[in-house]
Amino acid sequence: MHTAGEFAGVLDDPFDNIVAKALSALPRSQGWAVTLEKNLPVAAGLGGGSADAGAIFRLVERECGLPADWHDRASALGADVPACVRSEACIGRGTGTELVPVINDLAGTPVLLINPRIAVPTGPIFAHWHGRDGGPLMGETAREIADCNCNDLQDIAIAQHPPIADVLNDLADTAPLLCRMSGSGATCFALYGTIAQRDAAAQAIARRRPDWWQMTGALR
């Protein structure tokens, strides 16, 4: 497996990453040569590795088909990998592997991702979680769920990595529809009503914070 991209240097062992493990977890009729283009920061709270594993599952499905127990094989790689295999809006119940589709009324919404170039390992963040069950998610559609709920790990991550608060404050100043930390951090996202609003926000923050990593896109 070959690695490329801005953050490829952190993947110093081509056989000790989730893409290689995903390939090993699935039967194939022949060997594959895979290039992993690593453009997302590591330990960024974006599920980039899990998304890459999900892409491998879909590629194998297209070429060879998936075994009947593909869900179990994906779950063994990570609780969020089955959702990345499905690659559609859904709620993960249980440990996150029991997937229930939701109405995706956020599809196509412009999104801006900002990371202050801080790696935030998941373990220490979860270790400081209060452990209290906040109850089921409120809302029926993707937009309602996003509006009515919060990220329980956000305050914990900010306490350990204060620059995350700076990112959220800068995003809030751009008048987004919503801004929040992603996963366990340190990446934060903001949603906008139009592409022009998103791009103006990206340019304004880039001028003030040229050392921060950012990426623009749209929700699927």
PyMOL commands that set and color helices and strands:
alter all, ss='L'
color gray80, all
select helices_A, chain A and resi 8-10+18-25+48-63+70-77+81-86+122-127+142-148+154-160+163-172+195-208
alter helices_A, ss='H'
color red, helices_A
select strands_A, chain A and resi 2-4+35-37+90-93+98-101+110-115+178-181+188-191+213-218
alter strands_A, ss='S'
color yellow, strands_A
deselect
rebuild
show_as cartoon
